[in-house]
Each structure stands twice: as structure tokens, then as C-alpha cells.
């Protein structure tokens, strides 16, 4: 299911190093547009499906798309489309 949520309600996962070289992040920022998020939404799961840590209700953990979310926040987007995949911790790691 795809839905729009506030960028502040998304939190990175802790099992992904989420690192790319600064020059690649800069390039992503230069080529970024909201259309990218419509074509390839950030993949998330609702807080109630996260068992390895406590997340407040109403929050979503990012499964895939951390850098797109980071750039969206830097560009000042308050809401972005996300694709909800309510899976358990083991599936989210994969």
C-alpha cells in the first residue's frame, strides 16, 4: 500500500549502515525531484511491526530508501509517498 506520511514520522533502521560517499550523496541531491519518490517510494513498516526496538505509534521504520528520505528532508519536503511493507524484523533485514 502506498500512502503519504510526514518525513518526521520516518526513522532509519539500525541494521543498515546507510553510508554512501559524500560525492554520491551530493549527486543524488542534484538529481533529486519529488517525481523520483512517486516512481520509487521509500519502503517502510509501521512501528507495531518493529520488535527489536521501541518505536512510538505513528512512526514508520525505513526498510529501503534512507538516502531518498534524507535528501527529501534536506529539500524541505514535509510529506513523501511511502510504500508500506508490514513485515517482521527478520524480513526487514533481508
Secondary structure, DSSP 8 states (H G I E B T S, - for coil): -EEEEEGGGEE--SSS-----HHHHHHHHHH--HHHHHHS-EEEEEGGG--SS---TT-EEEEE-HHHHHHHHHTT-SEEEEEE----HHHHH-
